[in-house]
Amino acid sequence: MKCIYCLEEKESPCFKGREHILPESFGRFKNNFTLHERVCDKCNHIFGITFETILGRDTIEGGTL
């Protein structure tokens, strides 16, 4: 499978996590859209600790929720 972010071909065990379309830092929503087996665990982790943290803390949307 190919990760949609790093574009690397990886084996299926590298795709255990779920990529949330709407970051969980904005809240936990019933039936939140997620991407299954499209984002490798490494990219999902990197985005989770960098980009999603910034969205959740340093934006108007994240700061007001």
N, C-alpha and C positions, 0 to 999 in steps of 0.2 A: 504494500500500500504506500501511497505517497502523501506526506504531510502537506496540507494546504499552505503552511507558512514557510517552512524551510525547504520544501520541495524535494526532500530526500526520500528515497525508497527505503522503507523499513519493514521489518517483520511485524506481524499482528500483535505479539506481546508488547510492543512499544506503544500501543494505542489503548491502554487500559482506562485512562481517564476520560472525562467528558468535558467538552468545551462549552461553557455557558454563553449563549448569545448575549444575554443581558447579565452582566457580572453580578455575582451573589452579594457584592458589597452594596448594591442598590436594593437588596432585599431578596427574600426567598419567595418565589411566586409559584403557585400551583400551575403545573404544566409549562414551566419555563422551557423555552426552546434550547436544545443542546445539540451539539454535533457529536455523533458517535463514530469513532474510527476514522476521523478526518484530520485530527490534530494530534501529533505525537506527544507523548508524555513530557518530553524535554521542553518543547515549545509551549505546551500548556502550562507547565510550571513557571517558565520564564515570564510569560504574559501575566500569569496570576500574581507574581510577586513584584512586577514592575508596572506595567501598563494599567492593570485593573486597580492596583493600589492608588495610583495617581488619579484615576477616574473617581474612585471612591472617596478620596480625601481632598483633592485639590481642584475640584470643579464645582460649579454652582449646583449642578445636578446631584453630585455626591454629597456636598455639604448641607444640602437642604433636606435630605431624606432622613 
